[in-house]
Amino acid sequence: MHINKLKKAQGRFRKGGFCHDSAGLYPSLEAELLHSLRQDYKTKHRTRLISGALGVAVGYPLDTVKVRIQTQRKFTGVWHCVHSTCKAEGVNGFYKGISMPVTTVSISSSVVFGTYRNCLQGLRMLRGGGADTPPHKLDIFLSGLAAGVAQVSVMSPADIVKVQLQCQTEPYQGSTLDSKPKYRGPIHCLLTIAREQGLLGLYKGAGALALRDGSSFATYFLTYNVVCGWLTPAEQKQPDWAVIMLAGGVSGMCGWSLGTPMDVIKARLQVDSVTQRRYRGFVHCVTESVRQEGPSVLFRGLGLNCLRAFPVNMAVFWAYELVLRFLRPSP
């Protein structure tokens, strides 16, 4: 896309297009190219923000139910959790902490897609391929793995705040008012964790999060690429809308199928209280969870993850492509 704009700018330069500054007359090529880069950055930033926020809104109620049945034994199943939440907290109970992922989704998406794109380009160069060379399947997998691990640096603090607020169904034990919760909101939760546990407290469960997102995004990008390749005719440059949505939904389900065990461990470590610690670390959490509840505990919430992943990733890819085409300036 930049090459086409570069050629157009060169054409105007040959016809006599110049810009003037204090040093004299200079070709307008550099100015136009910089403007093009800025426009593309703004377009991609808006696209990631809108598509990511839509994805969060679509799947957040199911995510709340999933987190609660993974971390709280008082819920006997999905429907028991849904009924109890509706009865005790109303519809708002399903959206506790949603402002945190909505406000950080643009940053995490930029880290993921930026890392993925740069790693894929670097691996392609190492293989001696050009810009138009189709990426190798192993390169896609490794780039997705790197992208998932890279986002932990910005994802972990936001994720632990989200999980803490989602699981806040009981009042703060030290409060004299039974109705007063421990955390008043996302910012208060973030500052309270940092004050009580230090900055490292915001990265509790980060190891499990890295294992979850690394494997999930590696499978996610690889599955999306394979499905689009299978369903797109060779003479067609871009996949159809139906293919984009189907590939997004299937890739989301595959990614979560692989990442659910680490998702369970991550959530349990994040809600583990400092005053009443149940787990001494990652390995102890895995062994104790399996010993007390059986191996099936590692797949608790798998059905909800897959049920949520399909419409969420359909919406993300649909919104991403739609907004990108709407905001992208016409040639």
Secondary structure, DSSP 8 states (H G I E B T S, - for coil): -HHHHHHHHHHHHHTT-EEEETTEEEESHHHHHHHHHHHHHHHHHHHHHHHHHHHHHHHHHHHHHHHHHHH-TT--SHHHHHHHHHHHH-GGGGGTTTHHHHHHHHHHHHHHHHHHHHHHHHHHHHTT--TTS---HHHHHHHHHHHHHHTHHHHHHHHHHHHHHHT--S--TT-SSTT--S-SSHHHHHHHHHHHH-GGGGGTTHHHHHHHHHHHHHHHHHHHHHHHHHHS-TT-SS--HHHHHHHHHHHHHHHHHHHHHHHHHHHHHHH--STT---SSHHHHHHHHHHHH-GGGGGTTHHHHHHHHHHHHHHHHHHHHHHHHHHS---
